[in-house]
Amino acid sequence: MYKIAVLGDRESVLGFKTLGLDVYPAETPEEARKTLHRLARDGETAIIYLTEELAAGLEHEIARYKDALTPAIILIPGKSGSLGIGMAN
């Protein structure tokens, strides 16, 4: 069974825990980079929701997984609202 993960700042991701999703708080792009690669390697995570704020600092990493079957990386607005990055992609 595949998992769905949510990666972003603590305020933006904690609400997803009540929906039964796995949440991974990260406050810096470096923390997010490590978690993103770990989730991609585990083979159990099918979808990673990533806040746009962190995605702005992880363009290279996101591009690396763009053509991969899993995980699908979907950008979502964070606590400060949408930056338009998710819609642009």
Secondary structure, DSSP 8 states (H G I E B T S, - for coil): --EEEEEE-HHHHHHHHTTT-EEEE-SSHHHHHHHHHHHHHHS-EEEEEEEHHHHTT-HHHHHHHTTSSS-EEEEE-BTTB--SHHHH-
